[in-house]
Structure formats: C-alpha cells, structure tokens
Amino acid sequence: MVTHGMSEQAVRRQVRTYLNEIIPHFNVLSYYKIGYNVAKILLNLLYKVSVDYQDEGALASIPKRDVVVYLMNHRSNADYIVVAYVLARGVHVSYAVGEWARAWPLEYVFKSFGAYFVRRRFREPLYHTVLERYVQLITRNGVTQGIFPEGGLTRDGKLRPPKLGLLDYICRTVLEPGFDRDIWFVPVGLNYDRVLEDRSLIRELVDEHDRPGRSSQFVTVLSYLASNTVRLFTGRLKRYGRVAVNFGTPLSLNSWLRTQPTDVLGLPQEQRLAALEVFAREMMQRIGGIMPVTPVPLAAAALLSLGQTVVPKAAVLERMDQLRDRLTDVNGKVVRGGARIADLWDRAWRMLKMRRLVLMDGESLVILPRGRPLLEYYANSIAHLIPIRGPRMPFHKAHETDPDLPKLLPRS
C-alpha cells in the first residue's frame, strides 16, 4: 500500500476492479452449444480446416492429473477460434486474450467461453500482482490454458521472439505449497492460406506512418462482414483456402528444471527470466518445427525465390517441387505433401488470383507491385524452415529493376 501510495481501502477497490476485468464467467452452454456450432459454421464457410500432424504418442502419455498449457504462434485473431474448434471434443481451453476483445459484445462472448483478459504493455505493479495470482490459481487447479508466447500478432509473417510474463507466472506455480503436479507445454503451429486481417497487419510495414485507427478498423470490419454476407446469400462466397493446425511434442516443466544447473524458479527475477528465455526459445523452435506449410506460403516462397517480377509458370512449379523436397529433408510439415505439385499450385493459384497478387500472362506469371508485400508475408511464415532466396532466372520480359516497389520494412 505504501509502494502504491494508496490507502488499504483504495487498493482493495482497485484489486476488485482488476479481478472483475480478468476473471471469466465460463458457461458450458455458451462454449459447447453456441460457441462450438458458430465456430464450426463460420470456419467451414471460410476455410478447409485440418489437423495435419500431431505427436500422438507423446500427447497421449501426458498423465491425466497433470496440467496442460498450449503454446501457439499468433497469426490471426481467428487463432483462438481455430484451436478451440479443433480441440473442443477433447478439452476446454482457457485463453489469455488481449485488450482488443474488451469491447461489447466480444468481452461477454470471450468471458463466457472461459477466456481471461491481459493488458499488454501495462506496467502497473498491482495489476501484474493480481494477474499473476489469478494465473497461478487456475494453473494450480488444473485448468488447461492456451497462450501466445509471441505476445501479439506477427506483422511480417515471421515468428516473433517470446514474451516471458505469463510463462513466468505459470512456471512459478510449482513453488506453491502442496502443488505436486507437472506442467506440460504443448507446441501448436498454425498457418493459413489467407489471414483475414493480413492487409491491416502489414500496412505499417509498407508505410510505418499508415497505421489505421480504431474507428478505421471498425469500419473495415463492418465492411468486410457486410460484403461477405452479401456473397453468402448470393452464392458467391468462396473459401479462403486452408487453415492447418499441428500439435508437436510436449515438454515437461519438471523434466526441464532437472536439467538446469541451479534452482531456476528460485532465482531473482532478472536471472530467472534469463533462464526461462532459454525454455521459451526452445518452445518457439518446436512451434516453428511443426509449422504447417499450406499451398499459398509454399507458392509465395517459390515465386519470390526466383528474384523476378515476371517468371515462367513452369519455373515456379519446378521451384515449388524443389522447396518441398528441402522441406521434407528438414522434416517440414507440408500439407498434402504427397500430392502432385500441380495440384498444390492450383490450390494456391485460386487464392493468388482472387487476391490479385499475381496474374497470368500466357505461360508467365506476373507479380503485381501491390501483391509483393503480401507474398513476403506468407513466405515469411515458413522462412525459418527454408530460405526463400535462390539463383536468379534469366531475364524474361519485364524484369524488376525499380527499387521503389513496395516491400515489407523490417521491424525493430
């Protein structure tokens, strides 16, 4: 109380405010009847949803009494719905959700689904004390959680470095008196042929001064919903390709702690977080290793690797085949990896054509200037598995010589 410069009564009021904001009111009917069925309808209208890989043996060996935490890469705000949907028949997941969802009616919906809210970049010590105790309470009681260690959506498509706040809170639950369970962290990789908000995400990377405000984003969402509702009722709504989810080999916290030379969780905060960063990066590597390679990222990587604006279609197919072989060599998870490369291209082409990223000129493919940043965004989702650069093809018609063509700017 002295630290905060507040009276005991004021602190209690503030704690109560934070608790009301954080704590969900899980409703079984909302989650399994309303939420699941709405998610099923919406996702299957927009995507072909699939679970293409899971380490079934390792996942099945997790003791029933232990705590499970799903760690996921964060590409879209739809990630919550996708993972909840594919897991709904087996487990209910309590998500850590950012402030973006604290607007009516989203706040009520997420809370009724068991999600708890986290203020990103909010440094008030009392708030973090309350949040830490809540996270440790649900962990101690065996609640299955889903968190995004990157701390936010990727803007350039690449995996981001992990944030350690929630991970630290969860791990330190093992220090609680009487807590005798293990905590298992399950890596989850998600990837899309189309991320719904991709253009909004990369706008600031093409022009760092062009970041839409909340009102602009709200208008964009309403416009998107309206246009797709019209397409739905006129029979013109087309799927956005595939969204794939993979579940990797879980890591036991107790097993990891036994490999450490010191009592990691008993260290002062700065040293503890430095040690936990090693753990977090290990989990990010596991997530990256099981990243689904859907047709659009594979095609985007092939197109960009040729280093030209105009390329023969045959060269793109050949490069896609080469990249698939290299992915196989590094145990990459190519969705429908056994299909003919022409079939994978056809699935990617539907989206590239629909988005006006690439056009066909005879037997050649032309990368449109405004399409290049989006191609980079999708290719970046698998760039940690394979480099997208390769030997340049001979000049073919118009060649890219203009350094002012739009490209993603690196984030600091």
C-alpha positions in Angstrom: 0.0 0.0 0.0 2.9 2.3 0.8 4.5 1.3 -2.5 1.4 2.4 -4.4 0.8 5.4 -2.3 -2.8 4.3 -1.8 -4.9 3.6 1.3 -5.9 0.0 2.0 -9.5 0.7 1.0 -8.4 2.2 -2.3 -6.1 -0.8 -3.0 -9.0 -3.2 -2.3 -11.2 -1.3 -4.7 -8.5 -1.4 -7.4 -7.9 -5.1 -6.9 -11.6 -5.7 -7.2 -11.7 -3.7 -10.5 -8.8 -5.8 -11.9 -10.4 -9.0 -10.8 -13.7 -8.1 -12.5 -11.8 -7.3 -15.6 -9.7 -10.5 -15.7 -11.9 -13.3 -14.3 -14.2 -15.0 -16.9 -17.6 -16.5 -16.2 -17.4 -19.7 -18.1 -20.7 -21.0 -19.4 -20.9 -24.6 -20.6 -23.9 -23.9 -22.9 -22.1 -20.9 -24.5 -18.9 -22.9 -25.1 -20.1 -26.3 -26.3 -23.5 -25.5 -27.9 -23.4 -21.9 -29.1 -19.6 -21.3 -29.5 -18.7 -24.6 -31.0 -21.5 -24.6 -33.5 -21.0 -21.0 -34.5 -17.3 -21.7 -34.9 -18.0 -24.8 -37.0 -20.3 -22.9 -39.4 -18.0 -19.8 -39.8 -14.8 -21.7 -40.1 -16.1 -24.2 -42.6 -17.6 -21.4 -44.6 -14.3 -19.6 -44.9 -11.7 -22.4 -44.7 -10.8 -26.0 -45.1 -9.8 -26.8 -41.5 -7.4 -29.6 -40.8 -5.1 -31.1 -38.2 -2.3 -32.5 -40.3 0.2 -33.6 -37.7 0.3 -34.4 -34.0 2.7 -36.4 -31.9 0.0 -38.7 -30.8 2.2 -41.0 -28.7 3.8 -38.1 -26.7 0.5 -36.3 -26.2 -1.3 -39.5 -25.1 1.5 -40.1 -22.5 0.7 -36.9 -20.5 -0.7 -38.0 -17.2 -4.3 -37.1 -16.7 -3.7 -35.3 -13.5 -1.0 -33.0 -14.8 -1.6 -29.5 -16.2 -1.5 -28.8 -19.9 -0.7 -25.5 -21.5 -0.9 -25.0 -25.3 1.7 -22.6 -26.6 0.7 -21.2 -30.1 2.1 -19.0 -32.7 -0.1 -16.0 -33.4 -1.0 -15.2 -37.0 -4.7 -14.1 -36.7 -7.3 -13.1 -34.2 -9.1 -16.2 -35.6 -6.4 -18.4 -33.9 -8.5 -18.6 -30.8 -11.5 -19.9 -32.6 -9.5 -22.3 -34.8 -7.7 -24.0 -31.9 -10.7 -24.1 -29.7 -12.7 -25.7 -32.5 -10.2 -28.5 -33.2 -9.8 -29.2 -29.5 -13.5 -28.8 -28.5 -14.3 -32.5 -28.5 -11.4 -33.3 -26.2 -10.8 -30.3 -23.9 -11.9 -26.8 -23.0 -9.1 -24.3 -23.2 -8.9 -21.0 -21.2 -7.2 -18.4 -23.3 -5.3 -15.3 -22.4 -6.9 -12.6 -24.6 -5.6 -9.1 -25.3 -7.4 -5.8 -24.8 -8.7 -5.8 -28.4 -11.5 -8.1 -27.3 -12.6 -5.9 -24.4 -15.4 -4.3 -26.4 -19.1 -5.2 -26.4 -20.2 -7.8 -27.3 -16.8 -9.5 -27.7 -16.0 -9.1 -24.0 -19.1 -11.0 -22.9 -18.6 -13.7 -25.5 -14.9 -14.4 -24.6 -15.6 -14.4 -20.9 -18.5 -16.8 -21.3 -16.0 -19.1 -23.2 -13.6 -19.0 -20.3 -11.0 -16.5 -21.6 -9.3 -14.1 -19.3 -8.1 -10.7 -20.3 -4.5 -9.5 -20.3 -3.4 -5.8 -20.6 -0.4 -5.8 -22.9 2.4 -3.3 -22.1 0.6 -2.2 -18.9 3.3 -1.8 -16.3 1.2 -1.1 -13.1 2.7 -3.4 -10.4 -0.6 -4.0 -8.6 -2.2 -5.2 -11.8 0.5 -7.7 -12.5 0.4 -9.0 -8.9 -3.4 -9.7 -9.4 -2.9 -11.2 -12.8 -0.1 -13.5 -11.5 -2.1 -14.8 -8.6 -5.1 -15.5 -10.9 -3.0 -17.4 -13.5 -1.3 -19.4 -10.7 -4.7 -20.1 -9.1 -6.2 -21.6 -12.3 -2.9 -23.5 -13.0 -2.9 -24.9 -9.5 -6.5 -26.1 -10.1 -5.5 -27.9 -13.4 -7.2 -25.6 -15.9 -6.0 -26.2 -19.4 -4.7 -22.9 -20.8 -3.8 -21.5 -24.3 -1.3 -18.7 -24.6 0.5 -17.0 -27.4 4.2 -16.6 -26.3 4.9 -14.1 -29.0 2.6 -11.7 -27.1 0.8 -10.4 -30.2 0.1 -10.9 -33.8 3.1 -11.2 -36.2 3.1 -8.2 -38.6 5.6 -9.5 -41.1 4.6 -13.2 -41.0 7.8 -14.3 -39.2 7.8 -15.9 -35.8 8.4 -13.3 -33.1 10.7 -13.6 -30.0 8.8 -14.9 -27.0 7.5 -12.8 -24.2 8.0 -14.2 -20.7 5.4 -12.7 -18.4 2.6 -15.3 -18.5 5.1 -18.1 -18.9 6.9 -17.0 -15.7 3.6 -16.9 -13.8 2.6 -20.4 -14.9 6.0 -21.9 -14.2 6.3 -20.4 -10.7 3.1 -22.3 -9.8 5.3 -25.3 -9.0 6.6 -23.3 -6.0 3.1 -23.2 -4.4 2.9 -25.3 -1.3 1.1 -28.6 -1.9 1.3 -28.4 -5.7 2.5 -31.8 -6.8 1.6 -31.9 -10.5 3.8 -31.5 -13.5 3.1 -28.8 -16.2 3.3 -29.9 -19.8 3.7 -27.3 -22.5 2.4 -28.4 -25.9 3.7 -26.6 -29.0 1.0 -25.7 -31.5 1.7 -24.4 -35.1 -1.0 -22.6 -37.1 -0.8 -21.4 -40.7 -3.3 -20.1 -43.2 -3.7 -19.7 -47.0 -5.3 -16.4 -46.1 -5.1 -14.5 -42.8 -8.3 -12.4 -42.6 -6.5 -9.2 -41.4 -3.3 -9.6 -43.4 -3.5 -6.3 -45.2 -4.1 -4.4 -42.0 -1.2 -6.2 -40.3 1.3 -5.3 -43.0 0.2 -1.7 -43.6 2.6 -0.2 -41.1 5.4 -2.3 -42.5 4.9 -1.0 -46.0 4.4 2.6 -44.7 5.1 3.0 -41.0 3.0 6.2 -40.9 0.0 4.4 -42.3 -1.4 2.7 -39.2 -5.2 2.6 -39.1 -7.0 3.9 -36.0 -9.7 2.1 -34.1 -12.6 3.8 -36.0 -11.0 2.9 -39.3 -10.5 -0.7 -38.2 -14.1 -0.9 -37.1 -15.4 0.4 -40.4 -13.2 -2.1 -42.2 -14.6 -5.0 -40.2 -18.2 -3.9 -40.8 -17.5 -3.5 -44.5 -15.9 -7.0 -44.6 -18.8 -8.6 -42.8 -21.4 -6.8 -45.0 -19.7 -7.8 -48.2 -19.3 -11.4 -47.2 -22.8 -11.6 -46.0 -24.0 -10.5 -49.4 -21.7 -13.0 -51.1 -23.0 -15.8 -48.8 -26.7 -15.1 -49.7 -25.9 -14.7 -53.4 -23.9 -17.9 -53.6 -20.7 -16.1 -54.4 -18.8 -16.7 -51.2 -15.6 -18.7 -51.8 -13.4 -20.4 -49.3 -10.1 -18.8 -48.4 -8.1 -22.0 -48.8 -6.8 -24.0 -45.8 -6.1 -23.3 -42.2 -4.0 -26.1 -40.7 -3.1 -26.9 -37.1 -0.3 -29.1 -35.9 0.4 -30.3 -32.4 4.1 -31.1 -31.5 6.0 -33.0 -28.8 5.1 -31.6 -25.3 7.8 -30.5 -22.9 7.6 -31.3 -19.2 8.5 -28.4 -17.0 9.8 -30.7 -14.2 12.0 -32.6 -16.6 13.4 -29.3 -18.0 14.0 -27.9 -14.5 16.0 -31.1 -13.6 18.4 -30.4 -16.5 19.2 -26.9 -15.1 22.4 -26.4 -13.0 20.5 -24.2 -10.5 17.1 -23.7 -8.9 15.9 -21.6 -11.8 12.5 -20.6 -10.4 14.1 -19.5 -7.1 16.4 -17.0 -8.7 15.9 -13.2 -8.6 13.6 -12.0 -11.4 16.3 -10.8 -13.8 18.2 -14.1 -13.6 15.1 -16.2 -13.6 13.7 -14.6 -16.8 17.1 -15.0 -18.5 16.9 -18.8 -17.7 13.2 -19.0 -18.8 14.1 -17.3 -22.1 16.1 -20.4 -22.9 13.0 -22.5 -22.2 10.7 -20.2 -24.2 13.0 -20.2 -27.2 13.1 -24.0 -27.1 9.3 -24.0 -27.3 9.3 -21.4 -30.1 11.7 -23.7 -32.0 9.3 -26.6 -31.5 6.4 -24.4 -32.8 8.5 -23.4 -35.8 9.4 -27.0 -36.5 5.8 -28.1 -36.8 4.6 -25.0 -38.7 2.1 -26.3 -41.4 3.2 -25.4 -44.9 0.0 -24.7 -46.8 -0.1 -24.1 -50.5 -0.1 -20.3 -50.5 3.1 -19.9 -48.4 4.8 -22.6 -50.5 3.9 -20.9 -53.7 4.8 -17.4 -52.4 8.2 -18.7 -51.3 8.8 -20.2 -54.8 7.7 -17.0 -56.6 10.0 -14.7 -54.5 12.9 -17.1 -54.6 13.2 -16.6 -58.4 14.0 -12.9 -57.9 12.0 -11.6 -60.8 8.7 -9.9 -61.3 7.8 -12.0 -64.4 8.6 -15.7 -64.4 7.6 -18.7 -66.4 4.9 -20.8 -64.7 7.0 -23.9 -65.3 9.9 -22.4 -63.4 7.6 -21.7 -60.4 6.3 -25.3 -60.4 9.8 -26.6 -60.5 10.9 -24.4 -57.7 7.9 -25.4 -55.6 8.9 -29.0 -56.1 12.5 -28.2 -55.0 11.3 -26.4 -51.9 9.0 -29.3 -51.0 12.0 -31.7 -51.2 14.0 -29.4 -49.0 11.2 -29.2 -46.5 11.0 -33.0 -46.4 14.7 -33.0 -45.6 14.2 -30.8 -42.6 11.0 -32.7 -41.5 8.8 -29.9 -42.6 5.0 -30.4 -42.4 3.8 -29.8 -45.9 0.0 -30.0 -46.0 -1.0 -32.7 -48.6 2.8 -33.1 -49.2 2.2 -36.2 -51.3 0.0 -34.5 -53.8 1.2 -33.6 -57.3 2.9 -30.2 -57.3 0.5 -29.0 -60.0 -2.4 -29.7 -57.6 -0.7 -27.7 -54.8 -0.2 -24.9 -57.3 -3.8 -24.9 -58.4 -4.9 -24.5 -54.8 -2.5 -21.6 -54.2 -3.4 -20.0 -57.6 -7.1 -19.7 -56.7 -6.1 -17.5 -53.7 -3.4 -15.6 -55.5 -5.8 -14.8 -58.3 -8.7 -13.9 -56.0 -6.4 -11.6 -54.0 -5.0 -10.0 -57.2 -1.4 -10.7 -56.1 -0.3 -12.4 -59.3 -1.7 -12.5 -62.8 -1.2 -14.9 -65.7 0.3 -13.6 -68.9 0.3 -16.5 -71.4 2.7 -19.1 -69.8 4.2 -16.5 -67.5 3.2 -15.2 -64.0 3.5 -11.5 -63.2 3.9 -10.4 -59.5 1.8 -7.2 -59.2 3.6 -4.5 -57.2 0.8 -4.2 -54.6 0.9 -8.0 -54.2 4.6 -8.3 -53.3 4.3 -7.4 -49.6 1.6 -10.0 -49.1 3.7 -12.6 -50.9 6.5 -11.7 -48.5 4.2 -12.0 -45.5 3.1 -15.5 -46.5 6.6 -16.7 -47.5 7.9 -15.4 -44.2 5.7 -17.9 -42.3 8.0 -20.7 -43.5 11.2 -18.8 -43.9 12.7 -20.3 -40.7 12.4 -23.7 -42.4 13.7 -22.9 -45.8 15.3 -19.7 -47.2 13.2 -18.1 -50.0 16.2 -16.9 -52.0 17.6 -18.9 -54.8 19.5 -18.5 -58.1 18.1 -15.8 -60.4 16.4 -17.0 -63.5 17.4 -15.5 -66.9 15.6 -12.2 -67.7 12.1 -12.8 -69.0 10.1 -9.9 -70.4 9.9 -7.0 -67.8 12.4 -7.5 -65.0 12.2 -6.0 -61.6 14.6 -3.0 -61.6 12.6 -0.5 -59.6 13.9 -0.2 -56.0 10.8 1.7 -55.0 8.4 -1.2 -55.4 6.6 -1.7 -52.1 8.2 -4.2 -49.7 7.8 -5.0 -46.0 10.0 -2.9 -43.8 12.0 -4.7 -41.1 10.6 -4.2 -37.6 12.9 -3.0 -34.9 
